[in-house]
């Protein structure tokens, strides 16, 4: 009995998310087709010009915009940013540095600091447990 292996495919939205690009900005063929795992790997390994251009100039999806601004996706929404932004728009926001962006960056810095504190606390507890078992 031979094993029949099916090709794993994904919707264009999933592939766009994995590639870190805004689906609506991708070529029509990409948006209307399905993407196999091997096609996705090929796009990641050797990106075509349209993918390089999207990654360079956007428009970028909200997770990428948030990362480039150093804030959370929720912070974007609180700041009134609900749409994809181009690299140029992101750079303009960084230069303008509106009050909401300053506040969200501070919030994000506190969140990161707290995450480090919790991680260190858990590591200490783990080390203490290790000492007790000896």
Secondary structure, 3 states (H helix, E strand, C coil): CCCCCCCCEEEHHHHHHHHCCCHHHCCHHHHHCEEEHHHHHHHHHCCCHHHHHHHHHCCECHHHHHHHHCCCHHHHHHCCCCCCECHHHHHHHHHHCCHHHHHHHHHHHHHHHHHHHHHHHHHHHHHHHHHHCC
